[in-house]
């Protein structure tokens, strides 16, 4: 029995020695292979390359927001200065826990109630929130742009109250193309507000307001044309996307996208920026305001919870070719309406969806400040009043009292009624010269036999409706 026990003890001791040696040499080999990675004092990865996916210990703010730059630099500075931070944690979060943590972390920014004893370093996606913080002179903080980040620090005096951020805006040269795809991205420094991270195919707007802010270098004499190549986020569950374009707070155009297929095409859209909105002494703020963004998650398409609308491929500003110079851009919606001063005759009041013609003669009288050398193009976005009881609408177009053409609208039986149309008509330069009155252009939209919704038994609306105008542009051919 003793011999058996002795042999068994020797066998255990041999196995233990083998195990200890295996652990020892295995550890040495592991250190040789990945020693830098597991060294808790090594932070070379943090400053020499962006690697947030593999190193989430102590650097939580890398996970919240979409700024591509390494926030941990600031945390190191805070530690060196003996300051506390609110973003360290010692274990990985589940995605649900991380979302809750990020929301709690950003609550002071969204509510504008900042800790008076704290400084905040934010990505530029919080551009709109910090503008509101700056505007409130009773707020404890004031925000500035420093090295590409937004720094909100304790306000020195309540007299500081501005609606803008103090920062140096990157210069922009006309004709320069800004790319939004990851490999060729040169647009990041111009992006503020609700932009997502750039991807292989471009950069999505993630939210309701995305800005491009730049300082124009050249003197501006003529209007500028904005050209952007975009892909809209559309689906049969989300068939329409509306995007308002504002320049320095002024509405200039609206882009409208509609669903046609699952694979939405890349589209080039344009907008005219009037020269009078451009001030060479202050930045040019181009805002893309999304009316109804939606997430793929809310539509049960994927786990993507971003509020998507447009994916930008590229962007360019250039002078309007003299042959395409826009003379007028009129907005007929109640918000940012600039058409009332030109309206004569049978117009209804502006509404959020536009302005209805109410009667037979709705006119626009537009002053002409310079001789007309080229044909003019009249382009209007309108919705006709149509119904199965009223399937056709005829509208004559007269210029300075002379008949020019007739627009015909017919109901599309796949829809109810009032579908938007883009209509164009060419006004010959000779026609304008021959019939010009007192340096004015009078355009008459003469509706044949307008009817009211009440007369058709649709609703209690007695107005004699013809066309609902959204926007109207006049430009040289």
Secondary structure, 3 states (H helix, E strand, C coil): CHHHHHHHHHHHHHHHHHHHHHHHHHHHHHHHHHHHHHCCCCCHHHHHCCCCCCCCCCCHHHCCCCCCCCCHHHHHHHHHCCCCCCCCCCCCCCHHHHHHHHHHHHHHHHHCCCCCCCCEEECHHHHHHHHHHHHCCCCCEEEEEECCEEEEEECCCCCCCCCCCECCCCEECCCCEEECCCCCCCCHHHEEEEEEEEECCEEEEEEEEEEEEEEECCCCCCCEEEEEEEEECCECCECEEEEEEEECCEEEEEEEEECCCCCCCCEEEEEEECHHHCCCCCCEEEEEEECCCECCCCCCCCCCCCCEEEEEEEEEEEECCHHHCEEEEEECCCCCCCCHHHEEEEECCCECCEEEEEEEEEEEEEECCCCCCCCEEEEEEEEECCECCECEEEEEEEECCEEEEEEEEECCCCCCCCCEEEEEEEECHHHHHHHCECCEEEEEEEECCCECCCCCCCCCCCCCEEEEEEEEEEEEC
